[in-house]
Amino acid sequence: MQELSFVFAGFVVGTVVGLTGVGGGSLMTPILVFFFGVKPYMAVGTDLLFAAFTKMGGTVALTRARLVPWRVVGQLSLGSIPAALATLYFLKQVGPAQAGVQSLMTHTLGAALLLTAAATLYKAVRGKRLPRSVAPQDEAAATRARHPLLPPLFGAIIGVLVTLTSVGAGAIGVSVLLILFPLLPLPRIVAADIAYAVPLTLVAGLGHASLGSVDWHLLALLLVGSLPGIALGARLVSRAPERLVRSLLSLLLAWAGTKLVFA
């Protein structure tokens, strides 16, 4: 029965990721910790590979729809991948199962969830509506950042956060993209957020696997549910009631973040 619960949890989270670009680490890690009693370091490691394979499936669907702005993905990855490798080196030196590291992960995860909740709610309530498409002649301008150094810089910050907590590539990443690429339509913002998270979470997840922080059986069950879920979400991304979905999601993230910060 519990195995079916893992599959269902994967499906729900995968669908939310496909719809909003948010929910991989933000939802799955708290679900594993609170509802299934998984240790934080094991939840983070398992969730990173869960996010990598889930978002890989979403990236395939979004690529077929020609929504992924690969230039944007490359700019963010220039900062996020090296930062993830540096954070993994730190975890290897101190040991992810140490009590101090567990506490750091738990409280950083809680803070990241609260930040994610705030960013998600702001976009739902006050965020301006973006165009749903961009003309081919405006493509270059839409994928050019306000400053060329900003995407790698923000990518590095997200890389550290994601490697420590598995949270950050979703709502925080979407928020960064909205600031750096204001001319980019919302479906392409979501597509960029999902696509650039694939190499980041794969590198971070494999690094955690080398430290023994991945439950492979649990990962397989989550993926059975998440892959069809994200495919469904990616199909619905252009039609979903964005404000309602993000408002409900922000409340759930705030609840989880508060529990972790004051744990």
N, C-alpha and C positions, 0 to 999 in steps of 0.2 A: 504493500500500500504506500509506503514511504517513497518507493522508487517512482510510482506514478505521480506523487506530489512533486518530486524533483523535475519530472518531465513537464508537468503543468506550469511550474514556476518558470522554467526555461521558455515555454511558449509565451507566457504573459510578458516577461521581460523582453524577449525578442521582438514582439509586436510593438511594444512601447519604443524600443530603440529605432525600429524602422519608421515609426510615425514621427518621432521628434528628434532623433539623434541623441537622446538622453536615456539613461536607464541601465546601461551595462553594469558598471561598478556601482553607480548610485543606488540602484535597486537590488541587484543580486547579492552584493556583499552583505548588506544589512539583513536580507532574507536568510542567507546562510547562517549568519551569526545569531540572530534573534529567534528564528522559527525552527532551525534545524540544529542549533547548538554547535556549529563548526567553529574551531579555534580561529581567531582573527587572522593569524599569519597564513593558515591553510586556506581560509576563505579568500583572502587577497590573491594568493598564488593561483588557486583554481579559477577564480573569477577572471583573472587576466587572460588566461588561455580561452576561457568561455567567451569573453568579449572579442578576442582575436578571431576565433572561428565564426562566431555569430556575425560580426561586422564584415567578415570576409564574404559571407553569403549575401549580406545586404549590399556590399560594394559591387558584387557581380550583377545583381538586379539593377542597381542604380547606373552602372556603366552601360548596361544594355539600353537603358532609357536615356543615355547621353546626358546625365546630370552631373557627373563628377568633374570638377575643375582641377585637373591634375597639377597645374602650376601652383595652385594654392596648397595642395597636399604636399608637394615637394618643399615649399618654403617653410612650412611648419615642421616637417620631418628633419630639416637641417638642425633644428635645436632640440627636438624631443628625443631623438634616438641617442645622441651622445649623453644627454642628461640622464636617460634611463640606465645606460651602461654605468655611469658614474655612481648612481644610487645603488645599483646592484652590487657594485664593488664594496660600497659602504656596508650593505647588509651582510655580505659574505664575511667581512672582517669582524663584525660584532655578533652575528648569528641571529636569524629571524625569530627563533623560539625563545630568546632571552626575555625575561620579565620586563626589562626596561624598553626593549624594542617593541614588545607586545603593547605596552602602555602607549608608546609613541604612535604606533600604528592605529590603535583604537581612538585616541584623542584627535590625531590628525585626520582620521577618517570622519569623525563626528564634525570637526570644523569644516572639512571639505563638503560634507553633505549640507550643512547649514548655508555655506556659500553658494552651493549649487541650487538649493531651494530658493534663496533670495534672487539669484540670477534668473531662474525659471519663472518665478512669480512676477518679477519686474517686466520681463518680456511679454508675459501674458496680459498684464494689466496696463502697462504704460508703453510697451514696445510699439514702434510705428510699423504699419503694414508695409511690407516690401513688395516690389514687383514680382510677379510669378514667372517671368521669363526675361531674357536679355537678347537684344538683337545681335546677330553675328558680328557686325561692325563695332559693337561696344564690348565685345568679349575681353579684349586686352585691357581696357580701362577697368572693367569690373573685377578682374583678377589681379590688379596691381594694388599693393598695400599702401597705406598712408605714408609709410617709411619702410625701405627694404630691410632694415635690421629688426623691425618689430615682430614679424612672424617667427623668426628663429628664437628671439628672446622669449616671447610668450610660449613658444613650443617647448623651450627648455624648462620653464616653470611648470608647465603641465606635465612634462616628462617625469620630473621628480615626484610630483604629487601622485600621478598614476602608478608609478612603481612602488611607492610606499603604501598606497591605500586602494588602488584600482579605480579610484574616483577622479574625475577631472576632465576626461576626454569628451564628456557629454555636454551638459549644460554650460560648464565653464568654457569648454572649447567653442560651443556655439556662440556664447557671449563675446569671446575674443574675436571670432570671425565676423560677427555683426559690427564690431568696432573697427576692425582693420580693413574690411571689404564691404563698405556700406552700399555699394552699387550691385552687389551680388544678390540674385533672387533667393528667397527663402528655401525652395527645394534644393538649390545648389549649395546653400550654406549647410543644410542637413547632410547632403551627399558628401561634401568636403569633410565634415566632422566625422562621419562614419568611416570614410576611406583613409584618412590620415591616422585614425586610431588603430588600424589593422597592423602596420609595421611596429607601432609603438607598443601595443599590448602583446604582440607576438614576441618581441625582443624581451620585454619585461617578464612575460609569462614563462618563457623558456629559461630565463635567468632564475626565476623562483623555482622552476622544476629542478634545476641543477642544485638548488639548496634543499630539496626535499619538501617543498611547500605546495605541492599539487596533489590532489586526490583524483586520480585518473578515472576511477569508476564513477564518481560523482560528476566529473566533467562530461563523460559520455552521456549520462542521463540528461543533464542540462541541455546539451547540444541537440539531442533527439527532439526536444520541444522547441528550442530557440530558432533553429534554422528555418522551419516552416513559418514560425512566428514573424521573423524579420522580413521574410519574403512577402508575407501578407501586409505588414506595416509599410514596406517600401512601395507597394502598389497603391496604398491608401494615402500616402504622404501629401498628395496634391489636393485631397478632398476632406481631410480630417478637420474637425472643429478645433483649431490650434489653441485658442485661448482657454477653452474648457479643459482640454487634455493637460496643458501646461499648469493650469491652476490646481487641478487635483494632484498632479505629480509633485508640485512644490510643497503641498501640505504633507504628503507622505514622506518626502525627503526631510522636511523640518522635524517631523516626529522622530525619525530614525537618528538624525544628527543630534538632537537634544538628548536622546537616551544614551548615545555613545559618549558625548562630552561629559555628561554627569554620571557616567557609570562608575 
